[in-house]
Amino acid sequence: RRGAEAFRDRLAGERPLPAAFLREAKRHPFRFAMADSTGVSLNYLSALTRARLLGKAIVDALPACESVGLLLPPSAPAALANLGVAMMGKTTVNLNYTSSPELAAKCARKAAVGGIVTSRRFLEKLGWAATADMVFLEDIAEGISRPAAALSAAALLLLPSWLAERLFIVASRRSLDDTATVIFTSGSEGLPKGVMLSHANILANIEALAQLYQVGADDVLLGVLPFFHSFGHTVTLWFPLLSGFGVVYHFNPLDAKRVGQLAAEHRATFLLGTPTFLHAYLRKVEPEQFRSLRYAVVGAEKLREELARKFEEKFGVTPLEGYGCTELAPV
């Protein structure tokens, strides 16, 4: 209990997740923040500006609500949508697109979302039908004007952090104990359970990760984990952007050829995944493509010694096995 109280004291000066992101972006606005396999590449100022405008447009398109559903694969637009919704003071609920549409809809209703943010192109790939409660990124993005984006970028760049936070981050008035996101469990014991994670929960994980891995401005994380999983949500969404380094997203973690190309192109230093992903990378990724890796961390399945040994022999990096649970955010 004393340890928990000490940590709460340290958190006393912290801000909710989106406000912490704004302050990080203000420290180095022109540093690389995120990219994805479609060719999108953003610095911190661009990511901050686009997230704020996108978040406002999403909330304006939905009825009044506390929670917003998101049905999107790991990508720059998905990250910006999560950031933007959080900046508007809403709870994010990333829905599992590897489940059935019926189960995803049940989870959305259970979390009382005001609507689901998705993409027409992504729905087509899934083979899911659009529903009345869905809003589409393609439509929302068209409503954001370039002059508005330029004006917002200038204000976010020039205003002091405290004023920019007050004007642009609705969530800055939220408590660290407020729910930041709802992550649904896998449902291995029945219907998925909605786990409510607070800003403090996720900040605690990020502080621990930053201390353990000693990250720097030149680090780049390969973000192939879905945001509907707490490992992906905490470590591939919030961890890099609150710690001041970059992340590169790809929607298909088993597309080993493209993952290898992205790792080489962006000189990735962090690889996160599962043992199943490592098997695919062993078969199709060339050693020089993973040459810049400092860490490979896996979870969700047991990491077998033989797989770890083969990965280390080929790429020169020992895979580390992380484990926890959704309720721990997750580490």
Secondary structure, DSSP 4 states (H G I P E B T S, - for coil): -HHHHHHHHHHTT---HHHHHHHHHHHSTTSEEEEETTS-EEEHHHHHHHHHHHHHHHHHHS-S-SEEEE---SSHHHHHHHHHHHHTTPEEEE--TTS-HHHHHHHHHHTTEEEEEE-HHHHHHHTPPP-TTEEEHHHHHHTS-HHHHHHHHHHHHHS-HHHHHHHH-GGGGS-TTSEEEEEE---TTSSPPEEEEEHHHHHHHHHHHHHHHT--TT-EEEE-S-TTSHHIIIIIIIHHHHHT-EEEE-S-TT-HHHHHHHHHHHT--EEEE-HHHHHHHHHH--GGGGTT-SEEEE-SS---HHHHHHHHHHHS--EEE----GGGS--
